[in-house]
Amino acid sequence: MAELSRPFENLVTDGRGASLARVDPARSALVVIDMQNWDAHPDYGLARIVREQGIPCEGYWERVEQLVVPHHVRLLAAFRAAGGKIVFTVPASYFADYSDSNPNCRRLCEAAEALVGQPECEIRSELAPRPGEAVIVKASSGAWGSSGIDHLLRHAGVRSLFFTGVVTNGCVMLSALGAWDHGYEVHVVEDATATFTERQHQTALEVFSMYNFGLWTTAEVEAALAPREALQLAR
């Protein structure tokens, strides 16, 4: 990951530098953004749309398959072992005419056949949610604008959020910024996210750094949670 500037590091989040040392798994959640089939699997809707529209991806699917999915498997295991909360978001419509989707997203959802209950809107099988984990349907790009995610997390006492998923400069960024605006401590696991080009990915990271988000690798998050896992096993 390239060096990122933090111009307001001492002026946002009470001047606290981003840190994993103070993360409490009991008050933390892994927020998996949009790792469902239609836009995170090369055999479903988004891949077809990209081909039809001639949209350049520049390694998007390779990064998803080789990096993002394996890192999600590791992060889910780490959060489950540490006792953290896990939330999956799915952009989808309930109604067959897609009228409940945000108008700005409606044509994309329709083109991808993103209806609740259809295979397109199932979380990738490698990352399947378990009982006791939340799956939230959202009708827009950012999770905070069109779902009950804030109610869910706030009532559960969650304060720190770790964002992963796709796409970095779209649903991940808007969801992370929405969480920041609602007063959460925000972290992004950079190597568990992807977007269509490296330039777009890097631009999103620059935005995250301006807001003083924690920007981590999967290995760093695993290491931060591991001592707590060991402590729980020793009890």
C-alpha positions as CSV (number, residue, x, y, z in Angstrom):
1,M,0.0,0.0,0.0
2,A,1.4,3.4,-1.0
3,E,2.2,6.0,1.6
4,L,-0.9,8.1,2.4
5,S,-1.1,11.6,3.8
6,R,-3.3,12.4,6.9
7,P,-3.7,16.2,6.7
8,F,-6.2,16.4,9.5
9,E,-4.8,13.7,11.8
10,N,-4.8,15.9,14.9
11,L,-8.2,17.5,14.1
12,V,-10.5,14.6,13.6
13,T,-11.6,11.7,15.9
14,D,-10.5,13.7,18.9
15,G,-6.9,13.8,17.6
16,R,-6.5,10.1,18.3
17,G,-4.3,8.3,15.9
18,A,-5.8,5.1,14.3
19,S,-4.9,2.2,16.5
20,L,-5.7,-1.5,16.8
21,A,-4.3,-1.6,20.3
22,R,-7.5,-0.3,21.9
23,V,-10.0,-2.3,19.8
24,D,-12.4,-4.3,22.0
25,P,-13.8,-7.3,20.0
26,A,-17.0,-7.2,22.2
27,R,-17.7,-3.6,20.9
28,S,-16.4,-4.2,17.3
29,A,-18.0,-5.5,14.1
30,L,-16.7,-6.7,10.8
31,V,-19.0,-5.1,8.2
32,V,-18.8,-7.1,4.9
33,I,-20.0,-4.8,2.1
34,D,-21.8,-6.5,-0.8
35,M,-19.9,-9.8,-1.1
36,Q,-22.9,-11.3,-2.7
37,N,-22.9,-13.1,-6.0
38,W,-24.2,-10.4,-8.3
39,D,-21.2,-8.0,-7.9
40,A,-18.6,-10.2,-6.2
41,H,-18.7,-13.4,-8.3
42,P,-17.5,-13.6,-11.9
43,D,-20.4,-15.8,-13.0
44,Y,-23.2,-13.4,-12.1
45,G,-24.8,-10.1,-13.0
46,L,-22.0,-7.5,-12.7
47,A,-19.6,-9.6,-14.8
48,R,-22.2,-9.8,-17.5
49,I,-23.0,-6.1,-17.3
50,V,-19.3,-5.3,-17.5
51,R,-18.9,-7.4,-20.6
52,E,-21.9,-6.0,-22.3
53,Q,-21.0,-2.4,-21.6
54,G,-17.3,-2.8,-22.3
55,I,-16.4,-1.4,-18.9
56,P,-12.7,-1.8,-18.1
57,C,-12.0,-3.8,-14.9
58,E,-8.2,-4.0,-15.0
59,G,-7.8,-7.0,-12.7
60,Y,-11.0,-6.6,-10.6
61,W,-12.1,-10.2,-10.8
62,E,-8.5,-11.5,-10.2
63,R,-8.2,-9.4,-7.1
64,V,-11.6,-10.6,-5.8
65,E,-10.8,-14.2,-6.4
66,Q,-7.2,-14.3,-5.3
67,L,-7.1,-11.7,-2.5
68,V,-10.5,-10.4,-1.4
69,V,-12.3,-13.7,-0.9
70,P,-9.4,-15.6,0.8
71,H,-8.9,-12.6,3.2
72,H,-12.6,-12.5,4.1
73,V,-12.4,-16.2,5.0
74,R,-9.5,-15.3,7.4
75,L,-11.2,-12.2,8.8
76,L,-14.5,-14.0,9.5
77,A,-12.6,-16.7,11.3
78,A,-10.7,-14.2,13.4
79,F,-13.8,-12.1,14.4
80,R,-15.8,-15.3,15.2
81,A,-13.1,-16.6,17.4
82,A,-12.7,-13.2,19.1
83,G,-16.4,-12.8,19.8
84,G,-16.9,-9.8,17.5
85,K,-20.1,-9.0,15.7
86,I,-20.4,-9.7,12.0
87,V,-22.7,-7.8,9.6
88,F,-23.2,-8.5,5.8
89,T,-24.8,-6.0,3.5
90,V,-26.6,-6.8,0.3
91,P,-27.8,-4.3,-2.2
92,A,-31.1,-5.6,-3.5
93,S,-34.8,-4.9,-4.1
94,Y,-37.7,-6.6,-2.4
95,F,-40.3,-5.8,-5.1
96,A,-40.2,-7.3,-8.6
97,D,-40.4,-3.9,-10.3
98,Y,-37.4,-2.6,-8.2
99,S,-39.4,0.3,-7.1
100,D,-38.0,0.2,-3.6
101,S,-34.4,0.7,-4.8
102,N,-32.8,4.1,-4.7
103,P,-33.7,5.7,-8.1
104,N,-30.0,6.3,-8.7
105,C,-29.3,2.5,-8.3
106,R,-32.4,1.1,-9.7
107,R,-31.3,0.5,-13.3
108,L,-28.1,-1.3,-12.1
109,C,-30.1,-3.5,-9.7
110,E,-32.6,-4.3,-12.4
111,A,-29.8,-5.1,-14.9
112,A,-28.1,-7.4,-12.4
113,E,-31.5,-9.0,-11.4
114,A,-30.8,-8.2,-7.8
115,L,-33.9,-9.3,-6.0
116,V,-34.0,-10.6,-2.5
117,G,-34.3,-14.4,-2.4
118,Q,-32.6,-14.9,-5.8
119,P,-29.2,-16.6,-6.1
120,E,-27.7,-13.2,-7.3
121,C,-28.3,-11.8,-3.8
122,E,-26.9,-14.6,-1.8
123,I,-23.6,-14.1,0.0
124,R,-20.8,-16.0,-1.7
125,S,-20.8,-19.5,-0.5
126,E,-17.2,-19.3,0.9
127,L,-18.4,-16.5,3.2
128,A,-21.8,-17.8,4.1
129,P,-23.3,-16.1,7.2
130,R,-23.8,-18.2,10.3
131,P,-26.7,-18.1,12.8
132,G,-26.2,-15.1,15.0
133,E,-24.7,-12.9,12.2
134,A,-26.7,-10.1,10.5
135,V,-27.6,-9.8,6.8
136,I,-28.9,-6.4,6.0
137,V,-30.6,-5.5,2.7
138,K,-29.8,-1.9,1.5
139,A,-31.5,-0.1,-1.2
140,S,-28.7,2.3,-2.0
141,S,-24.9,2.3,-2.2
142,G,-24.1,3.4,1.3
143,A,-25.5,1.3,4.1
144,W,-26.4,4.2,6.4
145,G,-28.8,5.8,3.9
146,S,-31.2,3.0,3.3
147,S,-31.1,0.3,6.1
148,G,-31.4,-0.2,9.8
149,I,-27.7,-0.8,10.3
150,D,-27.2,2.1,12.8
151,H,-30.1,0.9,14.9
152,L,-28.7,-2.7,14.9
153,L,-25.1,-1.8,15.8
154,R,-25.9,1.0,18.3
155,H,-28.3,-1.2,20.3
156,A,-25.6,-3.9,20.3
157,G,-23.1,-1.5,21.9
158,V,-20.8,-1.6,18.9
159,R,-18.4,1.3,18.5
160,S,-15.6,0.2,16.2
161,L,-16.3,-1.0,12.6
162,F,-14.0,-2.8,10.2
163,F,-15.1,-2.4,6.6
164,T,-14.3,-4.9,3.8
165,G,-15.9,-5.8,0.5
166,V,-16.6,-4.2,-2.9
167,V,-16.3,-1.8,-4.4
168,T,-13.7,0.3,-2.6
169,N,-14.6,3.7,-4.1
170,G,-18.3,3.0,-4.1
171,C,-20.4,1.0,-1.6
172,V,-17.4,0.5,0.8
173,M,-16.5,4.2,0.8
174,L,-20.0,5.5,1.2
175,S,-20.8,3.0,4.0
176,A,-17.6,3.8,5.8
177,L,-18.2,7.6,5.5
178,G,-21.7,7.1,6.7
179,A,-20.4,5.3,9.8
180,W,-17.9,8.0,10.5
181,D,-20.7,10.6,10.2
182,H,-22.7,8.6,12.8
183,G,-19.8,8.7,15.3
184,Y,-18.3,5.3,14.9
185,E,-14.6,4.5,15.0
186,V,-13.9,3.4,11.4
187,H,-11.3,1.0,10.0
188,V,-10.9,-0.3,6.5
189,V,-9.1,-3.6,5.8
190,E,-7.4,-2.5,2.6
191,D,-6.5,-5.9,1.2
192,A,-10.0,-7.2,1.7
193,T,-11.5,-4.6,-0.7
194,A,-11.4,-4.2,-4.5
195,T,-12.6,-1.9,-7.3
196,F,-12.2,-1.7,-11.0
197,T,-8.9,0.0,-11.3
198,E,-5.9,0.5,-9.1
199,R,-6.2,4.3,-9.5
200,Q,-9.7,4.2,-8.2
201,H,-8.7,2.0,-5.3
202,Q,-5.8,4.3,-4.3
203,T,-8.1,7.4,-4.6
204,A,-10.5,5.8,-2.1
205,L,-7.7,5.1,0.3
206,E,-6.7,8.8,0.1
207,V,-10.2,9.8,1.1
208,F,-10.1,7.3,4.0
209,S,-6.8,8.7,5.2
210,M,-8.2,12.3,5.2
211,Y,-10.8,11.2,7.7
212,N,-8.2,9.4,9.8
213,F,-9.7,5.9,9.3
214,G,-7.6,3.0,10.4
215,L,-6.2,1.4,7.3
216,W,-5.0,-2.1,7.9
217,T,-4.1,-5.4,6.2
218,T,-5.8,-8.7,7.0
219,A,-2.7,-9.9,8.8
220,E,-2.6,-6.8,11.0
221,V,-6.2,-7.3,12.1
222,E,-5.6,-11.0,12.7
223,A,-2.6,-10.2,14.9
224,A,-4.6,-7.6,16.9
225,L,-7.4,-10.1,17.6
226,A,-5.1,-13.2,18.1
227,P,-4.1,-12.4,21.7
228,R,-7.7,-12.1,22.7
229,E,-8.4,-15.4,21.1
230,A,-5.6,-17.0,23.0
231,L,-6.9,-15.5,26.2
232,Q,-10.4,-16.9,25.7
233,L,-9.1,-20.3,24.9
234,A,-6.9,-20.2,28.1
235,R,-9.9,-19.5,30.3
